[in-house]
Every structure is written in C-alpha cells, then in structure tokens.
Amino acid sequence: MGRVQGKVAIVTGGARGIGRATAKMLAAEGARVAITDVDEEAGRETAASVDEAGHEAAFLEHDVASEADWERVVAEVQGTFGAPDILVNNAGIYRITPIEEETVEDWRQLMDVNVTGVFLGMKHCTPLMREQGTGSVINVSSVAGLVGVAGHACYGASKGAVRTMTKDAAIELAEAGVRVNSIHPAYIDTQMADYGAEAQDASKEELEAMHPIGHMGEPDDVAYAVMYLASDESKFMTGSELVLDGGFTAQ
C-alpha cells in the first residue's frame, strides 16, 4: 500500500476498461485521482466506487481533443486536489478500416482524440510538474504503434505518433525531473477487444490465439504497469516503451 501516497493523478478515459482499472488501483495506492471521460454516467459510477472503497476520486466530464476542456480540467484538479503529479493519457478511439475505405473525417476524429488529446494533456500538465520538479506522464499507445497490422493504418499511425511524441517529451523534460513513458498493450479484455473481434469477423477464441501466451490481457495487467511508471520505483525510467502483449510482438 501507499506506492503513490499523496500524489495527484489525472486519468483520461477513466470511466471504463483500462482507465477504470488504473484509476481504482492508483487510488487504492494512495493517490487522489481525477477521472475524466466523455461518458458522464460511467465516469461518475467509477468515481463513486473509488469513494465507497475509502479512497479519493472525482469525476470531470472531458473531451481530450478540446484545449478549452483541458484548461478547465487542469484548473479544477488544481483547485480540488492540487497540481498533478501523474498524468495517464489513456483516452482513445479504436477503429479498424481498410485504407481505401478510411474517410478524411474519420481520420481527423481519431487523430484528434488519440494524438492531439495526448499532446494537450502534456502541454497543460507538464508545466505544473516542471514547477514541482517532479512528475510522471504515462501515454497509452499500443502494439499497433510498434508493428504493422492490416486495417490499422489510421489507428497505428496515431499510436506510432504517441510513441515518438513520448520520447521527444521525455528528452525535453528530463532535466526538469519529469518522466514520460509509453505503454503498448495488445488486446485487453475490454469493449475495444469486443469491437476488434467483431470488426475482424473473429471469435473471442481467435482473438485470444493471436497472443502466444494463449489469452488476452486484463485491464489490471495494464493498471499494474501504469502503477510502476507512476511510482518512484521507476525513477530511472523515461522515454521507454513498456510492452504488454502476451508475446504478440516477439513473433
């Protein structure tokens, strides 16, 4: 207990799946957690479950592609909990589409959320971390940001951008004591995996079999990795890629 005791965390896309598991784990280990999402109902339920467990959390409705929303959210977090020590850029859109069927409108929407959302989070949170001389940013990318997957040109491009942006920010902020790392999951058993199976006309068993370890990951598998990167246990780690893929990229 207490691995992030007294720290303030922002978890985007925190209403469900990986974000929900991450928010609950950070809170259980002592952080005060701001859960942000466009899904107000699920977000408030997640925050309530954290409170019921005796930990501190608040929900803020938040479109990560909006700079005005980021300015409001960071100001509200500062006013409620204090300046953020931990930023988990988890919010994202998953879409599988052949290149020739991808529309410019869909491309822009996905990039706005998956790339611009991460950029804006760092833009508005890291100055406060720089003032404190400490901070940890965890950007949730994907194995699709490391290797090629059919139908993933748009999604893979967004996650590849997150991967490289993470390294750039890590170098820029290293002297300020702010660490920036990325996490690269394969399929995790969430609604996104359900969509992935449907979009590829695959059964859950076929999706499981894509991973040499024999099964998909669980949200807590990613939350444990976030916890490590958020805590001082990873104080010598920045600009790195933490791959959580059941052997997918080792093939």
KAZI-V380269 format. One record per residue. N is the residue number from 0. SS is DSSP state (h for helix, s for strand, l for the rest). Layout:
n/ss
N/SS
N/SS
//
This chain:
n/ss
0/l
1/l
2/l
3/l
4/l
5/l
6/l
7/s
8/s
9/s
10/s
11/s
12/l
13/l
14/l
15/l
16/h
17/h
18/h
19/h
20/h
21/h
22/h
23/h
24/h
25/h
26/h
27/h
28/l
29/l
30/l
31/s
32/s
33/s
34/s
35/s
36/s
37/l
38/l
39/h
40/h
41/h
42/h
43/h
44/h
45/h
46/h
47/h
48/h
49/h
50/h
51/h
52/l
53/l
54/l
55/l
56/s
57/s
58/s
59/s
60/s
61/l
62/l
63/l
64/l
65/l
66/h
67/h
68/h
69/h
70/h
71/h
72/h
73/h
74/h
75/h
76/h
77/h
78/h
79/h
80/l
81/l
82/l
83/l
84/l
85/s
86/s
87/s
88/s
89/l
90/l
91/l
92/l
93/l
94/l
95/l
96/l
97/l
98/h
99/h
100/h
101/l
102/l
103/h
104/h
105/h
106/h
107/h
108/h
109/h
110/h
111/h
112/h
113/h
114/h
115/h
116/h
117/h
118/h
119/h
120/h
121/h
122/h
123/h
124/h
125/h
126/h
127/h
128/h
129/h
130/h
131/h
132/l
133/l
134/s
135/s
136/s
137/s
138/s
139/s
140/l
141/l
142/h
143/h
144/h
145/l
146/l
147/l
148/l
149/l
150/l
151/l
152/h
153/h
154/h
155/h
156/h
157/h
158/h
159/h
160/h
161/h
162/h
163/h
164/h
165/h
166/h
167/h
168/h
169/h
170/h
171/h
172/h
173/h
174/h
175/h
176/l
177/s
178/s
179/s
180/s
181/s
182/s
183/s
184/s
185/l
186/l
187/s
188/l
189/l
190/h
191/h
192/h
193/h
194/h
195/h
196/h
197/h
198/h
199/l
200/l
201/l
202/l
203/h
204/h
205/h
206/h
207/h
208/h
209/l
210/l
211/l
212/l
213/l
214/l
215/l
216/s
217/l
218/h
219/h
220/h
221/h
222/h
223/h
224/h
225/h
226/h
227/h
228/h
229/h
230/l
231/h
232/h
233/h
234/l
235/l
236/l
237/l
238/l
239/l
240/s
241/s
242/s
243/s
244/l
245/l
246/l
247/h
248/h
249/h
250/l
//
